[in-house]
Amino acid sequence: MENKIITLIKEAETFREKAEYGEALKVFRKALSLSRKNGNVSGILDSTLGIADISRMTGNFDFAINKYEEALEACEALGQALTAADCMVGLGLSLRAIGMWKDALRFISAAHKTYRKEKDKKGTAFSLWAEGGVMRVAGNIRKAIVLFEEAKELFGAIGFAPGVAYAMCGLGGTHRIAGNYFESLNYYKQANQMFGKLKDKFGTAYSHCGIGNACRMKNRYGDAARHFNKAAGLYEEIGDVVSYSYTLWSVATVHKMNMDFTQARSYVALAQNNFRKTKDPRGIIYCDMLLGEVDFMMGRKASAEKRVCRAAQSSKRYGFTLELCHAKTLLAIMAGAASNSVPLSCYTKIGVTMHNAAIPFNMP
């Protein structure tokens, strides 16, 4: 029976590697059921952790958190420190996704200490990459770049190509926010080539979305749209609701910049609905700001200010420094400030060079 459980877990892992998350989830659940019937604690741990990872990847964050906590308990029973660290990083990434980045940092930092203690270089690099993502969400852009660079170097030193590519995506996104659009595009293009060779479907989608956003910031809207379409198709196929929704927001932004308000509203409504389902506060904030801009450009000033004020309040509540800067900038412009007189000091403090503070706002 133990061999049957091992076979099922290997089968599930194969599906996961191909980004066939629905099939992977079915097989992990079979393995979990069989492990419980036979009191196989190791099987319970591996299958629970697999279910947690896939639930996180597909945007079911509350369920993922619950499963990571169950897996952590099994780790304690088995005395598996490194697997416990894996659980803590997964838990951190799930908490980050629902806006609890301070709690996420606590778990990821604890995992980092374990990896260092156990001399696990791949785990150490993984935790640096995860912490970089948390710092990006927190608005500490300089720190995020340093952490992604450290992760990239360490992944490179151990020859783990997927890790290098994901670190490049982290660098691509953070450099875009910082205002370094050429660097952003370069990192994403390199990552895209690597993911193609690795046949990594999720990474390919991620890098296409990144290339699209870098093109968007360079006002190359046609190129941006082509890459967003590729990313959206892959994300839909994979079943990654959250990444798909951020891609929809990016598509809506292209339409907004082209003054096509009907299409902008249509795409952002889909994204907003998904962000509400997955309880992603950052996604909801970005949708509110985009809809606020559209309202403003359509002459609905009261509605526009209400939406952006709500985004500002939510950003403040969650400690999203970058998004708060964006909301304050929009409110200043809506209040009548000329684009060249909008105070940009809040961006400078967090390591961001803002090139285009005007409505429509091509938000990085």
C-alpha positions in Angstrom: 0.0 0.0 0.0 2.9 2.3 0.7 4.2 1.8 -2.8 0.7 2.8 -4.2 0.8 6.0 -2.2 4.3 6.8 -3.4 3.2 6.1 -7.0 0.2 8.4 -6.7 2.3 11.3 -5.2 4.8 10.9 -8.1 2.0 11.0 -10.6 0.5 14.1 -9.0 3.9 15.8 -9.0 4.2 15.1 -12.8 0.9 16.7 -13.4 2.0 19.7 -11.3 5.2 20.1 -13.2 3.2 20.3 -16.4 0.9 23.0 -14.7 -2.0 20.6 -15.0 -3.3 21.7 -11.6 -6.8 20.2 -11.8 -5.4 16.7 -12.5 -2.6 17.1 -9.9 -5.2 18.0 -7.3 -7.4 15.0 -8.0 -4.4 12.6 -7.6 -3.1 14.3 -4.5 -6.5 13.9 -2.9 -6.5 10.2 -3.8 -3.1 9.9 -2.2 -4.3 11.8 0.9 -7.3 9.6 1.3 -5.3 6.4 1.0 -2.6 7.7 3.4 -5.2 8.5 6.0 -6.8 5.1 5.7 -3.4 3.4 6.2 -2.1 5.8 8.9 0.8 6.8 6.6 2.0 10.1 8.1 4.6 10.7 5.5 2.0 10.3 2.7 -0.4 12.5 4.6 2.3 15.2 4.7 3.4 15.0 1.1 -0.2 15.0 -0.3 -1.4 17.8 2.1 1.5 20.0 1.1 0.9 19.3 -2.6 -2.8 20.2 -2.2 -1.8 23.4 -0.3 0.7 24.4 -3.1 -1.8 23.9 -5.9 -4.6 25.7 -4.0 -2.2 28.7 -3.6 -1.2 28.6 -7.3 -4.9 28.7 -8.3 -6.0 31.5 -5.9 -7.7 29.4 -3.2 -5.7 31.2 -0.5 -7.8 30.5 2.6 -7.9 26.8 1.8 -4.2 26.8 1.1 -3.5 28.4 4.5 -5.5 25.8 6.2 -3.7 23.0 4.4 -0.2 24.5 5.1 -1.1 24.6 8.8 -2.1 20.9 8.7 1.1 20.0 6.9 3.1 21.9 9.5 1.5 19.8 12.2 2.6 16.6 10.3 6.1 18.0 10.0 6.3 18.4 13.8 5.1 14.8 14.3 7.8 13.6 11.9 10.5 16.0 13.0 11.0 17.2 9.4 12.5 20.7 9.7 13.2 21.3 6.0 9.6 20.4 4.9 8.3 22.6 7.8 10.3 25.4 6.2 8.7 24.7 2.8 5.3 24.9 4.5 6.2 28.2 6.1 7.3 29.7 2.7 4.0 28.5 1.2 2.1 29.9 4.1 3.9 33.2 3.7 3.1 33.4 0.0 -0.6 32.7 0.7 -0.7 35.4 3.4 1.0 37.9 1.2 -1.7 37.3 -1.5 -4.5 38.3 0.9 -2.7 41.4 2.0 -1.2 40.1 5.3 2.4 40.8 4.2 3.8 41.4 7.8 2.7 37.9 8.9 4.0 36.5 5.6 7.4 38.1 6.3 7.5 36.4 9.7 6.9 32.9 8.3 9.3 33.4 5.4 12.1 34.8 7.7 11.7 31.7 10.0 11.9 29.4 7.0 15.1 31.3 5.8 16.8 30.7 9.1 16.0 26.9 8.9 17.3 26.7 5.3 20.5 28.5 6.3 21.0 26.3 9.4 20.4 23.1 7.4 22.8 24.4 4.6 20.0 24.0 2.1 21.0 26.5 -0.7 18.0 25.9 -2.9 15.7 26.5 0.0 17.7 29.6 1.0 17.4 31.0 -2.5 13.6 30.2 -2.5 13.1 32.1 0.7 15.1 35.1 -0.6 12.9 35.1 -3.7 9.7 34.9 -1.5 10.9 37.7 0.7 11.6 39.8 -2.3 8.0 39.4 -3.4 6.8 40.4 0.1 9.0 43.5 0.0 7.6 44.4 -3.4 4.1 44.2 -2.0 5.1 46.2 1.1 6.5 48.9 -1.2 10.1 48.5 -0.2 11.3 48.5 -3.8 15.1 48.9 -3.2 15.1 46.0 -0.7 13.0 43.9 -3.1 15.6 44.4 -5.9 18.5 43.4 -3.6 16.7 40.2 -2.5 15.7 39.1 -6.0 19.3 39.7 -7.1 20.6 37.6 -4.2 18.1 34.8 -5.1 19.1 34.9 -8.7 22.8 34.6 -7.8 22.3 31.7 -5.5 20.0 29.8 -7.9 22.6 30.4 -10.5 25.4 29.1 -8.3 23.6 25.8 -7.7 22.6 25.5 -11.4 18.8 25.7 -10.8 17.6 27.2 -14.0 13.9 27.6 -13.0 14.9 29.5 -9.9 17.0 31.9 -12.0 14.1 32.5 -14.4 11.6 33.2 -11.6 14.1 35.6 -9.9 14.5 37.4 -13.2 10.7 37.8 -13.3 10.8 39.2 -9.8 13.5 41.6 -11.0 11.5 42.5 -14.1 8.5 43.4 -12.1 10.3 45.4 -9.5 12.4 47.3 -12.0 9.2 48.2 -13.8 7.8 49.7 -10.6 11.1 51.5 -9.9 10.8 53.2 -13.3 13.5 51.2 -15.1 11.5 50.0 -18.1 14.4 48.9 -20.3 15.8 46.7 -17.5 12.3 45.3 -16.8 11.8 44.3 -20.5 15.3 42.7 -20.6 14.8 40.6 -17.5 11.4 39.4 -18.7 12.6 38.5 -22.2 15.5 36.5 -20.8 13.1 34.7 -18.4 10.7 34.0 -21.2 13.5 32.3 -23.3 14.5 30.2 -20.3 10.9 29.1 -19.5 10.5 28.1 -23.2 13.5 25.8 -23.0 12.3 24.4 -19.6 8.7 23.9 -21.1 7.4 25.7 -18.0 3.8 26.8 -18.9 3.2 28.9 -15.8 6.6 30.7 -16.1 6.0 31.3 -19.8 2.6 32.9 -19.0 4.2 35.0 -16.1 7.0 36.3 -18.4 4.6 37.1 -21.3 2.5 39.2 -18.9 5.7 40.9 -17.7 6.9 41.6 -21.2 3.4 43.0 -21.9 3.6 45.4 -18.9 7.1 46.6 -19.8 5.9 47.3 -23.4 2.9 49.1 -22.0 5.2 51.4 -19.9 7.1 52.2 -23.1 3.7 53.1 -24.8 4.0 50.1 -27.1 0.4 49.1 -26.7 0.1 46.8 -29.7 3.0 44.7 -28.5 1.7 44.8 -24.9 -1.7 43.5 -26.1 -0.1 40.6 -28.0 1.8 39.4 -24.9 -1.2 39.9 -22.6 -3.3 37.7 -24.9 -0.6 34.9 -24.8 -0.4 35.2 -21.0 -4.2 35.2 -20.5 -4.7 32.1 -22.7 -2.1 30.2 -20.7 -3.4 31.3 -17.3 -6.9 30.3 -18.3 -5.6 26.9 -19.4 -3.7 26.4 -16.1 -6.6 27.7 -13.9 -4.6 30.5 -12.2 -7.4 32.9 -11.4 -5.2 35.6 -9.7 -2.5 35.9 -12.3 -5.2 35.8 -15.0 -7.0 38.7 -13.3 -3.9 40.9 -13.0 -3.4 40.3 -16.8 -7.1 41.4 -17.3 -6.3 44.6 -15.3 -3.3 45.2 -17.6 -5.4 44.8 -20.7 -8.0 47.2 -19.2 -5.2 49.7 -18.6 -4.2 49.5 -22.3 -7.8 50.3 -23.2 -7.9 53.1 -20.7 -4.7 54.6 -22.1 -6.3 54.4 -25.6 -9.4 56.1 -24.2 -11.6 53.1 -24.9 -13.6 53.3 -21.7 -16.2 50.6 -22.6 -13.5 47.9 -23.1 -11.6 49.1 -20.1 -14.6 48.8 -17.9 -15.5 45.4 -19.3 -12.1 43.9 -18.6 -11.6 45.4 -15.2 -15.1 44.2 -14.1 -14.0 40.6 -14.7 -10.7 41.2 -12.8 -12.5 42.9 -9.9 -15.0 40.0 -9.6 -12.2 37.5 -9.4 -10.2 39.5 -6.9 -13.2 39.7 -4.6 -13.6 35.9 -4.9 -10.0 35.3 -4.0 -9.9 38.1 -1.3 -7.0 39.8 -3.0 -7.0 43.4 -1.6 -4.3 44.7 -3.9 -6.1 43.6 -6.9 -9.3 45.3 -5.7 -7.4 48.5 -5.0 -5.9 48.6 -8.5 -9.4 48.0 -10.0 -10.9 50.8 -7.9 -8.2 53.2 -9.1 -8.7 52.3 -12.7 -12.4 52.7 -12.5 -11.9 56.0 -10.7 -9.8 57.3 -13.5 -12.4 56.2 -16.1 -15.1 57.9 -14.1 -13.0 61.1 -13.9 -12.3 61.1 -17.6 -16.1 60.6 -18.3 -16.9 63.6 -16.1 -18.1 61.7 -13.0 -15.8 63.5 -10.6 -17.7 62.6 -7.3 -17.8 58.8 -8.2 -14.1 59.0 -9.3 -13.0 60.6 -6.0 -15.1 58.1 -4.0 -13.4 55.1 -5.7 -9.9 56.4 -5.3 -10.5 57.5 -1.7 -11.6 53.9 -1.0 -8.4 52.6 -2.6 -6.3 55.0 -0.5 -8.0 53.9 2.7 -7.5 50.2 1.9 -3.9 50.8 0.9 -3.3 52.6 4.3 -5.1 49.8 6.2 -2.9 47.0 4.6 0.3 49.0 4.6 0.7 49.1 0.8 3.0 52.1 0.4 3.2 52.1 -3.4 -0.5 51.8 -3.9 -1.1 54.6 -1.4 1.3 56.8 -3.5 -0.7 56.0 -6.6 -4.0 56.9 -4.9 -2.7 60.1 -3.5 -1.3 61.1 -6.9 -4.7 60.4 -8.6 -6.5 62.4 -5.9 -4.2 65.4 -6.3 -4.7 65.4 -10.1 -8.5 65.1 -9.6 -8.4 68.0 -7.2 -6.9 70.1 -9.9 -3.2 69.9 -9.4 -1.2 70.2 -12.7 0.6 67.0 -13.6 4.0 68.8 -13.2 3.1 70.0 -9.7 1.9 66.7 -8.2 4.0 65.8 -5.1 6.1 62.7 -6.0 8.2 62.6 -2.8 6.3 59.5 -1.6 7.6 57.6 -4.6 11.2 58.8 -4.2 11.2 57.5 -0.6 10.5 54.0 -1.7 12.9 53.9 -4.6 10.5 54.7 -7.4 11.1 57.2 -10.3 7.7 58.2 -11.6 7.7 59.2 -15.2 4.1 59.9 -16.0 2.0 61.3 -13.2 -1.1 62.3 -15.2 -4.6 61.1 -16.1 -4.8 58.7 -17.8 -2.2 57.2 -15.5 0.0 54.5 -17.1 0.5 52.9 -13.7 3.6 50.7 -13.4 
